[in-house]
Amino acid sequence: MQVISAKQVILGMNTREASLAGGAYFYRVIADEDVWDRDTDPTIIIKTQATQPDNSQIWMTFQNTTQYPDKGLQTFQVEFQHGKVVSINNISEETPC
């Protein structure tokens, strides 16, 4: 995928593709209770979504200069549903409350 080599996350990517494109990330996972035990390592849940997506809720937060190349270093959050990127939110541009 050309966007992976360009280091850009796009809609429809799975968790593995997004992590390769976006680089290092922080994550938040709410595991699908029908699939995962309470004490399952969230990184296992993230990795599994690429091949066996479920109803886990996953967010990855990245910071890089390649997602928005005209804006320099930006922080953005990616939301996944059924293992695929459904939204990309540039949180560097959000106004503090």
Salt bridges, closest charged atoms under 4 A:
GLU93 OE2 - LYS71 NZ 2.14
